[in-house]
Amino acid sequence: MASSPSSSNSIPAPEAVQVLVSSLADESSSVREASMASLKDIASMNPLLVLDCCAAVSRGGRRRLGNMAALFQVMAFGVGALNKEDAEPAFMSKLSKIATSEMISTKEINTDWQRAASGLLVSIGLHFPDLMMEEVFVHLSGASSALPAMVQTLADFAVTDALQFTPRLKAILSRVLPILGSIRDIHRPIFAAAFKCWCQATSQYDIEFPSHDMLDTDVMSFLNSAFELFLRVWASSRDLKVRTSTVEALGQMVGLITRQQLKTALPRLIPTMLELYKKDQNTAYVATFSLHHLLHASLLLETGPPLLEFEDLIVVLSTLLPVVFMNNDIKEHPKFSVGLKTYNEVQRCFLTVGTVYPEDLFVFLLNKCRLKEETLTFGALCVLKHLLPRLSEAWHNKMPMLVDVVKLLLEEQNIGVRKALSELIVVMASHCYLIGTSGELFVEYLVRHCALLDQEKNQLESSSTYHTLTYRRFEVNIRMVSVTELRSVCEKGLLLLTITIPEMEHILWPFLLKMIVPQSYTGAISTVCSVTPLMFSPCTFFPILFPRVSYR
């Protein structure tokens, strides 16, 4: 008998849902994926039905269902689909006990099903945070093997819902601090990462509710104790993973601890962070991210003078400049996201310092350019390009100094430095730094590199495709800037000067037309001719090119 239209869209019976749940452990990956998708579709319409069936199947644990990770993922989705009025505390408590009972049944850490069980607890916590906390607290004491998993759950909850987490921070810290000193190296990265998440959540809460001060005396005491332990013990661990995660946590904690404690910790904290630059690019990103938070907390204070003088920052800035060079190749580098994020964090560090010490930083960067050391010059030019629009008011009276340094670098042979210098010249033009004969000199520099011929390009590019940089025992192969990229930057730069900066008309006219005649600039004719009409009408520049022709 044909089914009615209404019956064709009806929710499957519990038996059918149980079959789908059992299929989560099927040998075929396509069957598992299809079952997961179907269960989520059903859960979006009737979450209680799916949760009941999942709870019934879960009684046998991993011995009964071989794919507990998928089961917990479906249950987490179902809990998230529940309306507030349908989420009964008794049933949520039952589900939370199912999750924790599996999590404490093994000493393994971060298995897929354990993380999925943690996700279920977090979903329950979004409805009933205190209920979830109570269940976690039961297993958050003594020498329980479930400690890392429970702490990871609380970290995930902080990331998911900072506003519900932060008011409960004191209860968490009061239970975690007593056991923190006995944590083994293998588990320390989990605890350090949790503190990072907890501090991030607290900072977010403070932004959302500035009038609700969650950092009372007890919380501050807990945080200060953890900070001292991390800095004096964990940060000096022989395990790189422990040191890296600890520095990451310290970078978040510096914004919450007391001003006096931060001032006392700086002589030890800064070298600890800089030490990570001796390793690989992943640790370099962590170090730079943490340094940015440290500089912000130390320099941009609402009350009182900066905690660091500029002389104290020279070693930090000198360490960061080569990092700019190592992470400039963000298109071709195999770790694109890490390189890009590191580059951005370096620029934020310099901007933070420049906000407080603009003149000192300006002199520092110009001195690095004068050294003509490839990595330092390239890094300084990139930083100047980034900061010039942001510190233009503070640096305006330093214009002649910058112009002189740029002139000094015009004959630099390194292609990467040429590219960075070309980009800086364009930024300088947008802030009226290109005036008089020096302005013409810089325009000629751009045109000269637009004129690079194909044979010159091939010759230069074949000479050095990759450059091996060894910095503080950190060796990395860096793809050199190609001449094609250099020419492209200069061509785009000329176009920007022509159509976006009205003040450049006095420099470009009629000087730009002189660039067409010399044989050495032949390769730039197409570029010069394409930008010239954008700035001047034909009746203006044709008499200059052909003075004997009558245009009446």
Secondary structure by P-SEA (a helix, b strand, c coil): cccccccccccccaaaaaaaaaacccccaaaaaaaaaaaaaaaaccaaaaaaaaaaaacccccccccaaaaaaaaaaaaaacccccccaaaaaaaaaaaaaaaacccccccaaaaaaaaaaaaaaaacaaaaaaaaaaaccccccaaaaaaaaaaaaaaacccccccaaaaaaaaaaaacccccccaaaaaaaaaaaaaaaaaaaaaaccccccccaaaaaaaaaaaaaaaccccccccaaaaaaaaaaaaaacccccaaaaaaaaaaaaaaaaccccccaaaaaaaaaaaaaaaaaaccccccccccccccaaaaaaaaaaaaaaccccccccaaaaaaaaaaaaaaaaaaaaaccaaaaaaaaaaaaaaccaaaaaaaaaaaaacccccccccccaaaaaaaaaaaacccccaaaaaaaaaaaaaaaaacccccaaaaaaaaaaaaaaaccaaaaaaaaaaccbbbbbcccbbbbbbcccaaaaaaaaaaaaaaaccccccccccccccccccccccccccaaaaaaaaaaacccccccccccccccccc
